[in-house]
Amino acid sequence: MPTAKEKKEDVKARLRKLRAELRIMHASVTEELKLPENTEITTIMKDMEELLLILEPKSAKKARSKAKKK
């Protein structure tokens, strides 16, 4: 079980990575007028979902899993 400090560092690292990827994607769209590939968007969405799983309390995770099953 990770400590609060380890969890905080993990979240910070993931956010840094996501922000960097989104900056690159934004620059591509605004400067080159080029839309990102579907795989790029899917990867970022997956990373965001994983981050949510870390951040959400257990009760919220249970509610989300029940909603997905319906």
N, CA, C and O atoms as a Tripos MOL2 file, in Angstrom:
@<TRIPOS>MOLECULE
protein
  280   279    70     0     0
PROTEIN
NO_CHARGES

@<TRIPOS>ATOM
      1 N           0.8470   -1.1800    0.0000 N.3       1 MET1
      2 CA          0.0000    0.0000    0.0000 C.3       1 MET1
      3 C           0.8930    1.2430    0.0000 C.2       1 MET1
      4 O           1.6940    1.4380    0.9130 O.2       1 MET1
      5 N           0.7480    2.0820   -1.0300 N.am      2 PRO2
      6 CA          1.5920    3.2740   -1.0890 C.3       2 PRO2
      7 C           1.2150    4.2870    0.0060 C.2       2 PRO2
      8 O           0.0560    4.4160    0.4000 O.2       2 PRO2
      9 N           2.2190    4.9730    0.4610 N.am      3 THR3
     10 CA          1.9830    6.0110    1.4510 C.3       3 THR3
     11 C           1.3770    7.2340    0.7600 C.2       3 THR3
     12 O           1.3600    7.3190   -0.4680 O.2       3 THR3
     13 N           0.8870    8.1680    1.5540 N.am      4 ALA4
     14 CA          0.2890    9.3780    0.9940 C.3       4 ALA4
     15 C           1.3180   10.1660    0.1840 C.2       4 ALA4
     16 O           0.9940   10.7360   -0.8580 O.2       4 ALA4
     17 N           2.5490   10.1940    0.6700 N.am      5 LYS5
     18 CA          3.6040   10.9250   -0.0290 C.3       5 LYS5
     19 C           3.9110   10.2690   -1.3830 C.2       5 LYS5
     20 O           4.0750   10.9630   -2.3870 O.2       5 LYS5
     21 N           3.9870    8.9350   -1.4060 N.am      6 GLU6
     22 CA          4.2420    8.2220   -2.6570 C.3       6 GLU6
     23 C           3.0870    8.4240   -3.6370 C.2       6 GLU6
     24 O           3.3050    8.6040   -4.8360 O.2       6 GLU6
     25 N           1.8710    8.3920   -3.1240 N.am      7 LYS7
     26 CA          0.6900    8.5960   -3.9620 C.3       7 LYS7
     27 C           0.7070   10.0020   -4.5580 C.2       7 LYS7
     28 O           0.4040   10.1840   -5.7370 O.2       7 LYS7
     29 N           1.0580   10.9850   -3.7480 N.am      8 LYS8
     30 CA          1.1250   12.3720   -4.1990 C.3       8 LYS8
     31 C           2.1610   12.5290   -5.3070 C.2       8 LYS8
     32 O           1.9040   13.1980   -6.3080 O.2       8 LYS8
     33 N           3.3310   11.9160   -5.1320 N.am      9 GLU9
     34 CA          4.3790   11.9960   -6.1450 C.3       9 GLU9
     35 C           3.9530   11.3060   -7.4410 C.2       9 GLU9
     36 O           4.2500   11.7900   -8.5330 O.2       9 GLU9
     37 N           3.2610   10.1810   -7.3150 N.am     10 ASP10
     38 CA          2.7620    9.4580   -8.4840 C.3      10 ASP10
     39 C           1.7660   10.3210   -9.2540 C.2      10 ASP10
     40 O           1.8310   10.4140  -10.4800 O.2      10 ASP10
     41 N           0.8560   10.9440   -8.5330 N.am     11 VAL11
     42 CA         -0.1430   11.8050   -9.1650 C.3      11 VAL11
     43 C           0.5360   12.9870   -9.8470 C.2      11 VAL11
     44 O           0.1800   13.3320  -10.9740 O.2      11 VAL11
     45 N           1.5040   13.6100   -9.1890 N.am     12 LYS12
     46 CA          2.2290   14.7350   -9.7850 C.3      12 LYS12
     47 C           2.9210   14.3110  -11.0770 C.2      12 LYS12
     48 O           2.8730   15.0320  -12.0740 O.2      12 LYS12
     49 N           3.5560   13.1580  -11.0610 N.am     13 ALA13
     50 CA          4.2700   12.6770  -12.2480 C.3      13 ALA13
     51 C           3.2950   12.4090  -13.3920 C.2      13 ALA13
     52 O           3.5710   12.7500  -14.5430 O.2      13 ALA13
     53 N           2.1760   11.8080  -13.0780 N.am     14 ARG14
     54 CA          1.1740   11.5220  -14.1090 C.3      14 ARG14
     55 C           0.6020   12.8090  -14.6870 C.2      14 ARG14
     56 O           0.4060   12.9160  -15.8980 O.2      14 ARG14
     57 N           0.3340   13.7880  -13.8200 N.am     15 LEU15
     58 CA         -0.1910   15.0690  -14.2990 C.3      15 LEU15
     59 C           0.8190   15.7910  -15.1810 C.2      15 LEU15
     60 O           0.4510   16.3790  -16.1980 O.2      15 LEU15
     61 N           2.0950   15.7490  -14.7930 N.am     16 ARG16
     62 CA          3.1420   16.3710  -15.6180 C.3      16 ARG16
     63 C           3.1620   15.7520  -17.0090 C.2      16 ARG16
     64 O           3.2430   16.4540  -18.0170 O.2      16 ARG16
     65 N           3.0870   14.4220  -17.0450 N.am     17 LYS17
     66 CA          3.1100   13.7070  -18.3180 C.3      17 LYS17
     67 C           1.8880   14.0750  -19.1690 C.2      17 LYS17
     68 O           2.0160   14.3460  -20.3630 O.2      17 LYS17
     69 N           0.7130   14.0810  -18.5500 N.am     18 LEU18
     70 CA         -0.5050   14.4240  -19.2800 C.3      18 LEU18
     71 C          -0.4570   15.8540  -19.8100 C.2      18 LEU18
     72 O          -0.8170   16.1060  -20.9600 O.2      18 LEU18
     73 N          -0.0140   16.7840  -18.9770 N.am     19 ARG19
     74 CA          0.0760   18.1800  -19.4030 C.3      19 ARG19
     75 C           1.0280   18.3430  -20.5760 C.2      19 ARG19
     76 O           0.7460   19.1000  -21.5050 O.2      19 ARG19
     77 N           2.1520   17.6410  -20.5410 N.am     20 ALA20
     78 CA          3.1200   17.7180  -21.6410 C.3      20 ALA20
     79 C           2.5080   17.1730  -22.9290 C.2      20 ALA20
     80 O           2.6590   17.7750  -23.9920 O.2      20 ALA20
     81 N           1.8230   16.0430  -22.8380 N.am     21 GLU21
     82 CA          1.1950   15.4530  -24.0150 C.3      21 GLU21
     83 C           0.1080   16.3650  -24.5750 C.2      21 GLU21
     84 O          -0.0170   16.5240  -25.7890 O.2      21 GLU21
     85 N          -0.6790   16.9640  -23.6740 N.am     22 LEU22
     86 CA         -1.7380   17.8590  -24.1260 C.3      22 LEU22
     87 C          -1.1840   19.1480  -24.7290 C.2      22 LEU22
     88 O          -1.7630   19.6890  -25.6710 O.2      22 LEU22
     89 N          -0.0730   19.6420  -24.1960 N.am     23 ARG23
     90 CA          0.5630   20.8330  -24.7810 C.3      23 ARG23
     91 C           1.0050   20.5610  -26.2120 C.2      23 ARG23
     92 O           0.7930   21.3800  -27.1060 O.2      23 ARG23
     93 N           1.6210   19.4000  -26.4190 N.am     24 ILE24
     94 CA          2.0730   19.0170  -27.7560 C.3      24 ILE24
     95 C           0.8740   18.8970  -28.7030 C.2      24 ILE24
     96 O           0.9120   19.3720  -29.8380 O.2      24 ILE24
     97 N          -0.1780   18.2580  -28.2170 N.am     25 MET25
     98 CA         -1.3790   18.0760  -29.0280 C.3      25 MET25
     99 C          -2.0020   19.4410  -29.3610 C.2      25 MET25
    100 O          -2.4150   19.6720  -30.4970 O.2      25 MET25
    101 N          -2.0680   20.3230  -28.3950 N.am     26 HIS26
    102 CA         -2.6350   21.6540  -28.6080 C.3      26 HIS26
    103 C          -1.8180   22.4460  -29.6200 C.2      26 HIS26
    104 O          -2.3770   23.1040  -30.4980 O.2      26 HIS26
    105 N          -0.5110   22.3830  -29.4970 N.am     27 ALA27
    106 CA          0.3550   23.0900  -30.4430 C.3      27 ALA27
    107 C           0.1550   22.5640  -31.8570 C.2      27 ALA27
    108 O           0.1370   23.3330  -32.8180 O.2      27 ALA27
    109 N           0.0080   21.2730  -31.9750 N.am     28 SER28
    110 CA         -0.2060   20.6620  -33.2830 C.3      28 SER28
    111 C          -1.5140   21.1570  -33.9000 C.2      28 SER28
    112 O          -1.5760   21.4500  -35.0940 O.2      28 SER28
    113 N          -2.5450   21.2460  -33.0810 N.am     29 VAL29
    114 CA         -3.8450   21.6820  -33.5850 C.3      29 VAL29
    115 C          -3.8270   23.1630  -33.9440 C.2      29 VAL29
    116 O          -4.3280   23.5450  -35.0020 O.2      29 VAL29
    117 N          -3.2640   23.9950  -33.0870 N.am     30 THR30
    118 CA         -3.3210   25.4440  -33.3240 C.3      30 THR30
    119 C          -2.3110   25.9240  -34.3560 C.2      30 THR30
    120 O          -2.6260   26.8060  -35.1550 O.2      30 THR30
    121 N          -1.1140   25.3700  -34.3570 N.am     31 GLU31
    122 CA         -0.0770   25.8650  -35.2580 C.3      31 GLU31
    123 C          -0.0790   25.1600  -36.6050 C.2      31 GLU31
    124 O           0.0640   25.8040  -37.6450 O.2      31 GLU31
    125 N          -0.2380   23.8520  -36.5920 N.am     32 GLU32
    126 CA         -0.1610   23.0900  -37.8340 C.3      32 GLU32
    127 C          -1.5390   22.7720  -38.4140 C.2      32 GLU32
    128 O          -1.6500   22.2340  -39.5160 O.2      32 GLU32
    129 N          -2.5970   23.1140  -37.6520 N.am     33 LEU33
    130 CA         -3.9720   22.8050  -38.0460 C.3      33 LEU33
    131 C          -4.1350   21.3170  -38.3560 C.2      33 LEU33
    132 O          -4.7940   20.9220  -39.3180 O.2      33 LEU33
    133 N          -3.5080   20.5140  -37.5020 N.am     34 LYS34
    134 CA         -3.5170   19.0640  -37.6880 C.3      34 LYS34
    135 C          -4.2000   18.4230  -36.4830 C.2      34 LYS34
    136 O          -3.7900   18.6470  -35.3440 O.2      34 LYS34
    137 N          -5.2360   17.6290  -36.7300 N.am     35 LEU35
    138 CA         -5.9390   16.9550  -35.6420 C.3      35 LEU35
    139 C          -5.1350   15.7510  -35.1570 C.2      35 LEU35
    140 O          -4.4550   15.0960  -35.9470 O.2      35 LEU35
    141 N          -5.2140   15.4610  -33.8570 N.am     36 PRO36
    142 CA         -4.4740   14.3060  -33.3280 C.3      36 PRO36
    143 C          -5.0800   12.9840  -33.8110 C.2      36 PRO36
    144 O          -6.2590   12.9030  -34.1580 O.2      36 PRO36
    145 N          -4.2450   11.9710  -33.8180 N.am     37 GLU37
    146 CA         -4.6920   10.6320  -34.1880 C.3      37 GLU37
    147 C          -5.6260   10.0930  -33.1060 C.2      37 GLU37
    148 O          -5.5410   10.4820  -31.9410 O.2      37 GLU37
    149 N          -6.5060    9.2030  -33.5090 N.am     38 ASN38
    150 CA         -7.4310    8.5840  -32.5440 C.3      38 ASN38
    151 C          -6.6860    7.8580  -31.4310 C.2      38 ASN38
    152 O          -7.1130    7.8720  -30.2770 O.2      38 ASN38
    153 N          -5.5850    7.2300  -31.7780 N.am     39 THR39
    154 CA         -4.8240    6.4830  -30.7690 C.3      39 THR39
    155 C          -4.2350    7.4070  -29.7210 C.2      39 THR39
    156 O          -4.1470    7.0470  -28.5470 O.2      39 THR39
    157 N          -3.8270    8.6150  -30.1460 N.am     40 GLU40
    158 CA         -3.2930    9.5880  -29.1840 C.3      40 GLU40
    159 C          -4.3610   10.0040  -28.1860 C.2      40 GLU40
    160 O          -4.1110   10.0800  -26.9830 O.2      40 GLU40
    161 N          -5.5480   10.2710  -28.6980 N.am     41 ILE41
    162 CA         -6.6490   10.6880  -27.8300 C.3      41 ILE41
    163 C          -7.0420    9.5440  -26.8990 C.2      41 ILE41
    164 O          -7.2700    9.7610  -25.7090 O.2      41 ILE41
    165 N          -7.1210    8.3440  -27.4320 N.am     42 THR42
    166 CA         -7.4830    7.1820  -26.6230 C.3      42 THR42
    167 C          -6.4670    6.9550  -25.5100 C.2      42 THR42
    168 O          -6.8450    6.6430  -24.3810 O.2      42 THR42
    169 N          -5.1980    7.1060  -25.8130 N.am     43 THR43
    170 CA         -4.1440    6.9270  -24.8170 C.3      43 THR43
    171 C          -4.2660    7.9550  -23.6990 C.2      43 THR43
    172 O          -4.1560    7.6130  -22.5210 O.2      43 THR43
    173 N          -4.4900    9.2010  -24.0620 N.am     44 ILE44
    174 CA         -4.6250   10.2510  -23.0440 C.3      44 ILE44
    175 C          -5.8700   10.0160  -22.1910 C.2      44 ILE44
    176 O          -5.8300   10.2030  -20.9750 O.2      44 ILE44
    177 N          -6.9620    9.6130  -22.8130 N.am     45 MET45
    178 CA         -8.1880    9.3380  -22.0470 C.3      45 MET45
    179 C          -7.9710    8.1800  -21.0740 C.2      45 MET45
    180 O          -8.4580    8.2150  -19.9440 O.2      45 MET45
    181 N          -7.2370    7.1530  -21.5170 N.am     46 LYS46
    182 CA         -6.9370    6.0220  -20.6360 C.3      46 LYS46
    183 C          -6.0890    6.4680  -19.4540 C.2      46 LYS46
    184 O          -6.3250    6.0550  -18.3180 O.2      46 LYS46
    185 N          -5.0970    7.3170  -19.7290 N.am     47 ASP47
    186 CA         -4.2530    7.8410  -18.6600 C.3      47 ASP47
    187 C          -5.0630    8.6720  -17.6610 C.2      47 ASP47
    188 O          -4.8270    8.6060  -16.4550 O.2      47 ASP47
    189 N          -6.0100    9.4460  -18.1680 N.am     48 MET48
    190 CA         -6.8670   10.2470  -17.2860 C.3      48 MET48
    191 C          -7.7570    9.3570  -16.4240 C.2      48 MET48
    192 O          -7.9610    9.6390  -15.2430 O.2      48 MET48
    193 N          -8.2840    8.2920  -17.0040 N.am     49 GLU49
    194 CA         -9.0980    7.3480  -16.2400 C.3      49 GLU49
    195 C          -8.2850    6.7030  -15.1180 C.2      49 GLU49
    196 O          -8.7740    6.5470  -14.0000 O.2      49 GLU49
    197 N          -7.0490    6.3300  -15.4230 N.am     50 GLU50
    198 CA         -6.1800    5.7470  -14.4010 C.3      50 GLU50
    199 C          -5.9030    6.7370  -13.2820 C.2      50 GLU50
    200 O          -5.8610    6.3630  -12.1100 O.2      50 GLU50
    201 N          -5.7160    7.9910  -13.6410 N.am     51 LEU51
    202 CA         -5.4920    9.0360  -12.6460 C.3      51 LEU51
    203 C          -6.7240    9.2160  -11.7660 C.2      51 LEU51
    204 O          -6.6050    9.3900  -10.5530 O.2      51 LEU51
    205 N          -7.8960    9.1740  -12.3700 N.am     52 LEU52
    206 CA         -9.1330    9.2710  -11.5910 C.3      52 LEU52
    207 C          -9.2580    8.1210  -10.5960 C.2      52 LEU52
    208 O          -9.7130    8.3190   -9.4700 O.2      52 LEU52
    209 N          -8.8600    6.9400  -11.0020 N.am     53 LEU53
    210 CA         -8.9260    5.7880  -10.0950 C.3      53 LEU53
    211 C          -8.0380    5.9870   -8.8780 C.2      53 LEU53
    212 O          -8.3620    5.5260   -7.7830 O.2      53 LEU53
    213 N          -6.9300    6.6670   -9.0670 N.am     54 ILE54
    214 CA         -6.0330    6.9420   -7.9430 C.3      54 ILE54
    215 C          -6.6380    8.0020   -7.0180 C.2      54 ILE54
    216 O          -6.5520    7.8980   -5.7950 O.2      54 ILE54
    217 N          -7.2450    9.0150   -7.6200 N.am     55 LEU55
    218 CA         -7.7110   10.1640   -6.8540 C.3      55 LEU55
    219 C          -9.0690    9.9760   -6.1870 C.2      55 LEU55
    220 O          -9.3130   10.5220   -5.1110 O.2      55 LEU55
    221 N          -9.9470    9.2110   -6.8130 N.am     56 GLU56
    222 CA        -11.2950    9.0650   -6.2750 C.3      56 GLU56
    223 C         -11.3140    8.2310   -5.0070 C.2      56 GLU56
    224 O         -10.5330    7.2910   -4.8620 O.2      56 GLU56
    225 N         -12.2090    8.5770   -4.0910 N.am     57 PRO57
    226 CA        -12.3750    7.7300   -2.9110 C.3      57 PRO57
    227 C         -13.0150    6.4030   -3.3210 C.2      57 PRO57
    228 O         -13.6180    6.3010   -4.3890 O.2      57 PRO57
    229 N         -12.8810    5.3970   -2.4730 N.am     58 LYS58
    230 CA        -13.3840    4.0580   -2.7970 C.3      58 LYS58
    231 C         -14.8850    4.0520   -3.0570 C.2      58 LYS58
    232 O         -15.3500    3.3090   -3.9210 O.2      58 LYS58
    233 N         -15.6500    4.8580   -2.3340 N.am     59 SER59
    234 CA        -17.1010    4.8800   -2.5320 C.3      59 SER59
    235 C         -17.4650    5.3520   -3.9400 C.2      59 SER59
    236 O         -18.4040    4.8390   -4.5480 O.2      59 SER59
    237 N         -16.7250    6.3190   -4.4480 N.am     60 ALA60
    238 CA        -16.9810    6.8140   -5.7980 C.3      60 ALA60
    239 C         -16.6090    5.7600   -6.8360 C.2      60 ALA60
    240 O         -17.2750    5.6410   -7.8640 O.2      60 ALA60
    241 N         -15.5540    4.9960   -6.5750 N.am     61 LYS61
    242 CA        -15.1450    3.9380   -7.4970 C.3      61 LYS61
    243 C         -16.2350    2.8810   -7.5990 C.2      61 LYS61
    244 O         -16.5390    2.4000   -8.6910 O.2      61 LYS61
    245 N         -16.8230    2.5170   -6.4620 N.am     62 LYS62
    246 CA        -17.8910    1.5220   -6.4640 C.3      62 LYS62
    247 C         -19.0890    2.0230   -7.2500 C.2      62 LYS62
    248 O         -19.6860    1.2640   -8.0140 O.2      62 LYS62
    249 N         -19.4470    3.2770   -7.0770 N.am     63 ALA63
    250 CA        -20.5780    3.8590   -7.7870 C.3      63 ALA63
    251 C         -20.3260    3.8670   -9.2890 C.2      63 ALA63
    252 O         -21.2360    3.5820  -10.0680 O.2      63 ALA63
    253 N         -19.1050    4.1900   -9.7040 N.am     64 ARG64
    254 CA        -18.7680    4.2100  -11.1280 C.3      64 ARG64
    255 C         -18.8230    2.8200  -11.7260 C.2      64 ARG64
    256 O         -19.3010    2.6520  -12.8480 O.2      64 ARG64
    257 N         -18.3420    1.8150  -10.9990 N.am     65 SER65
    258 CA        -18.3380    0.4660  -11.5400 C.3      65 SER65
    259 C         -19.7680   -0.0600  -11.6590 C.2      65 SER65
    260 O         -20.0710   -0.8070  -12.5890 O.2      65 SER65
    261 N         -20.6440    0.3140  -10.7400 N.am     66 LYS66
    262 CA        -22.0440   -0.0880  -10.8330 C.3      66 LYS66
    263 C         -22.7120    0.5790  -12.0240 C.2      66 LYS66
    264 O         -23.5160   -0.0460  -12.7160 O.2      66 LYS66
    265 N         -22.3910    1.8330  -12.2680 N.am     67 ALA67
    266 CA        -22.9790    2.5660  -13.3970 C.3      67 ALA67
    267 C         -22.5190    1.9800  -14.7180 C.2      67 ALA67
    268 O         -23.2980    1.9350  -15.6700 O.2      67 ALA67
    269 N         -21.2780    1.5310  -14.8040 N.am     68 LYS68
    270 CA        -20.7660    0.9540  -16.0510 C.3      68 LYS68
    271 C         -21.4490   -0.3730  -16.3570 C.2      68 LYS68
    272 O         -21.6520   -0.7090  -17.5240 O.2      68 LYS68
    273 N         -21.8080   -1.1360  -15.3170 N.am     69 LYS69
    274 CA        -22.4260   -2.4390  -15.5190 C.3      69 LYS69
    275 C         -23.8440   -2.3230  -16.0630 C.2      69 LYS69
    276 O         -24.3220   -3.2390  -16.7320 O.2      69 LYS69
    277 N         -24.5220   -1.2200  -15.7880 N.am     70 LYS70
    278 CA        -25.9240   -1.0540  -16.2250 C.3      70 LYS70
    279 C         -26.0290   -0.7810  -17.6700 C.2      70 LYS70
    280 O         -27.1330   -0.6180  -18.1880 O.2      70 LYS70
@<TRIPOS>BOND
     1     1     2 1
     2     2     3 1
     3     3     4 2
     4     3     5 am
     5     5     6 1
     6     6     7 1
     7     7     8 2
     8     7     9 am
     9     9    10 1
    10    10    11 1
    11    11    12 2
    12    11    13 am
    13    13    14 1
    14    14    15 1
    15    15    16 2
    16    15    17 am
    17    17    18 1
    18    18    19 1
    19    19    20 2
    20    19    21 am
    21    21    22 1
    22    22    23 1
    23    23    24 2
    24    23    25 am
    25    25    26 1
    26    26    27 1
    27    27    28 2
    28    27    29 am
    29    29    30 1
    30    30    31 1
    31    31    32 2
    32    31    33 am
    33    33    34 1
    34    34    35 1
    35    35    36 2
    36    35    37 am
    37    37    38 1
    38    38    39 1
    39    39    40 2
    40    39    41 am
    41    41    42 1
    42    42    43 1
    43    43    44 2
    44    43    45 am
    45    45    46 1
    46    46    47 1
    47    47    48 2
    48    47    49 am
    49    49    50 1
    50    50    51 1
    51    51    52 2
    52    51    53 am
    53    53    54 1
    54    54    55 1
    55    55    56 2
    56    55    57 am
    57    57    58 1
    58    58    59 1
    59    59    60 2
    60    59    61 am
    61    61    62 1
    62    62    63 1
    63    63    64 2
    64    63    65 am
    65    65    66 1
    66    66    67 1
    67    67    68 2
    68    67    69 am
    69    69    70 1
    70    70    71 1
    71    71    72 2
    72    71    73 am
    73    73    74 1
    74    74    75 1
    75    75    76 2
    76    75    77 am
    77    77    78 1
    78    78    79 1
    79    79    80 2
    80    79    81 am
    81    81    82 1
    82    82    83 1
    83    83    84 2
    84    83    85 am
    85    85    86 1
    86    86    87 1
    87    87    88 2
    88    87    89 am
    89    89    90 1
    90    90    91 1
    91    91    92 2
    92    91    93 am
    93    93    94 1
    94    94    95 1
    95    95    96 2
    96    95    97 am
    97    97    98 1
    98    98    99 1
    99    99   100 2
   100    99   101 am
   101   101   102 1
   102   102   103 1
   103   103   104 2
   104   103   105 am
   105   105   106 1
   106   106   107 1
   107   107   108 2
   108   107   109 am
   109   109   110 1
   110   110   111 1
   111   111   112 2
   112   111   113 am
   113   113   114 1
   114   114   115 1
   115   115   116 2
   116   115   117 am
   117   117   118 1
   118   118   119 1
   119   119   120 2
   120   119   121 am
   121   121   122 1
   122   122   123 1
   123   123   124 2
   124   123   125 am
   125   125   126 1
   126   126   127 1
   127   127   128 2
   128   127   129 am
   129   129   130 1
   130   130   131 1
   131   131   132 2
   132   131   133 am
   133   133   134 1
   134   134   135 1
   135   135   136 2
   136   135   137 am
   137   137   138 1
   138   138   139 1
   139   139   140 2
   140   139   141 am
   141   141   142 1
   142   142   143 1
   143   143   144 2
   144   143   145 am
   145   145   146 1
   146   146   147 1
   147   147   148 2
   148   147   149 am
   149   149   150 1
   150   150   151 1
   151   151   152 2
   152   151   153 am
   153   153   154 1
   154   154   155 1
   155   155   156 2
   156   155   157 am
   157   157   158 1
   158   158   159 1
   159   159   160 2
   160   159   161 am
   161   161   162 1
   162   162   163 1
   163   163   164 2
   164   163   165 am
   165   165   166 1
   166   166   167 1
   167   167   168 2
   168   167   169 am
   169   169   170 1
   170   170   171 1
   171   171   172 2
   172   171   173 am
   173   173   174 1
   174   174   175 1
   175   175   176 2
   176   175   177 am
   177   177   178 1
   178   178   179 1
   179   179   180 2
   180   179   181 am
   181   181   182 1
   182   182   183 1
   183   183   184 2
   184   183   185 am
   185   185   186 1
   186   186   187 1
   187   187   188 2
   188   187   189 am
   189   189   190 1
   190   190   191 1
   191   191   192 2
   192   191   193 am
   193   193   194 1
   194   194   195 1
   195   195   196 2
   196   195   197 am
   197   197   198 1
   198   198   199 1
   199   199   200 2
   200   199   201 am
   201   201   202 1
   202   202   203 1
   203   203   204 2
   204   203   205 am
   205   205   206 1
   206   206   207 1
   207   207   208 2
   208   207   209 am
   209   209   210 1
   210   210   211 1
   211   211   212 2
   212   211   213 am
   213   213   214 1
   214   214   215 1
   215   215   216 2
   216   215   217 am
   217   217   218 1
   218   218   219 1
   219   219   220 2
   220   219   221 am
   221   221   222 1
   222   222   223 1
   223   223   224 2
   224   223   225 am
   225   225   226 1
   226   226   227 1
   227   227   228 2
   228   227   229 am
   229   229   230 1
   230   230   231 1
   231   231   232 2
   232   231   233 am
   233   233   234 1
   234   234   235 1
   235   235   236 2
   236   235   237 am
   237   237   238 1
   238   238   239 1
   239   239   240 2
   240   239   241 am
   241   241   242 1
   242   242   243 1
   243   243   244 2
   244   243   245 am
   245   245   246 1
   246   246   247 1
   247   247   248 2
   248   247   249 am
   249   249   250 1
   250   250   251 1
   251   251   252 2
   252   251   253 am
   253   253   254 1
   254   254   255 1
   255   255   256 2
   256   255   257 am
   257   257   258 1
   258   258   259 1
   259   259   260 2
   260   259   261 am
   261   261   262 1
   262   262   263 1
   263   263   264 2
   264   263   265 am
   265   265   266 1
   266   266   267 1
   267   267   268 2
   268   267   269 am
   269   269   270 1
   270   270   271 1
   271   271   272 2
   272   271   273 am
   273   273   274 1
   274   274   275 1
   275   275   276 2
   276   275   277 am
   277   277   278 1
   278   278   279 1
   279   279   280 2
@<TRIPOS>SUBSTRUCTURE
     1 MET1         2 RESIDUE 1 A MET
     2 PRO2         6 RESIDUE 1 A PRO
     3 THR3        10 RESIDUE 1 A THR
     4 ALA4        14 RESIDUE 1 A ALA
     5 LYS5        18 RESIDUE 1 A LYS
     6 GLU6        22 RESIDUE 1 A GLU
     7 LYS7        26 RESIDUE 1 A LYS
     8 LYS8        30 RESIDUE 1 A LYS
     9 GLU9        34 RESIDUE 1 A GLU
    10 ASP10       38 RESIDUE 1 A ASP
    11 VAL11       42 RESIDUE 1 A VAL
    12 LYS12       46 RESIDUE 1 A LYS
    13 ALA13       50 RESIDUE 1 A ALA
    14 ARG14       54 RESIDUE 1 A ARG
    15 LEU15       58 RESIDUE 1 A LEU
    16 ARG16       62 RESIDUE 1 A ARG
    17 LYS17       66 RESIDUE 1 A LYS
    18 LEU18       70 RESIDUE 1 A LEU
    19 ARG19       74 RESIDUE 1 A ARG
    20 ALA20       78 RESIDUE 1 A ALA
    21 GLU21       82 RESIDUE 1 A GLU
    22 LEU22       86 RESIDUE 1 A LEU
    23 ARG23       90 RESIDUE 1 A ARG
    24 ILE24       94 RESIDUE 1 A ILE
    25 MET25       98 RESIDUE 1 A MET
    26 HIS26      102 RESIDUE 1 A HIS
    27 ALA27      106 RESIDUE 1 A ALA
    28 SER28      110 RESIDUE 1 A SER
    29 VAL29      114 RESIDUE 1 A VAL
    30 THR30      118 RESIDUE 1 A THR
    31 GLU31      122 RESIDUE 1 A GLU
    32 GLU32      126 RESIDUE 1 A GLU
    33 LEU33      130 RESIDUE 1 A LEU
    34 LYS34      134 RESIDUE 1 A LYS
    35 LEU35      138 RESIDUE 1 A LEU
    36 PRO36      142 RESIDUE 1 A PRO
    37 GLU37      146 RESIDUE 1 A GLU
    38 ASN38      150 RESIDUE 1 A ASN
    39 THR39      154 RESIDUE 1 A THR
    40 GLU40      158 RESIDUE 1 A GLU
    41 ILE41      162 RESIDUE 1 A ILE
    42 THR42      166 RESIDUE 1 A THR
    43 THR43      170 RESIDUE 1 A THR
    44 ILE44      174 RESIDUE 1 A ILE
    45 MET45      178 RESIDUE 1 A MET
    46 LYS46      182 RESIDUE 1 A LYS
    47 ASP47      186 RESIDUE 1 A ASP
    48 MET48      190 RESIDUE 1 A MET
    49 GLU49      194 RESIDUE 1 A GLU
    50 GLU50      198 RESIDUE 1 A GLU
    51 LEU51      202 RESIDUE 1 A LEU
    52 LEU52      206 RESIDUE 1 A LEU
    53 LEU53      210 RESIDUE 1 A LEU
    54 ILE54      214 RESIDUE 1 A ILE
    55 LEU55      218 RESIDUE 1 A LEU
    56 GLU56      222 RESIDUE 1 A GLU
    57 PRO57      226 RESIDUE 1 A PRO
    58 LYS58      230 RESIDUE 1 A LYS
    59 SER59      234 RESIDUE 1 A SER
    60 ALA60      238 RESIDUE 1 A ALA
    61 LYS61      242 RESIDUE 1 A LYS
    62 LYS62      246 RESIDUE 1 A LYS
    63 ALA63      250 RESIDUE 1 A ALA
    64 ARG64      254 RESIDUE 1 A ARG
    65 SER65      258 RESIDUE 1 A SER
    66 LYS66      262 RESIDUE 1 A LYS
    67 ALA67      266 RESIDUE 1 A ALA
    68 LYS68      270 RESIDUE 1 A LYS
    69 LYS69      274 RESIDUE 1 A LYS
    70 LYS70      278 RESIDUE 1 A LYS
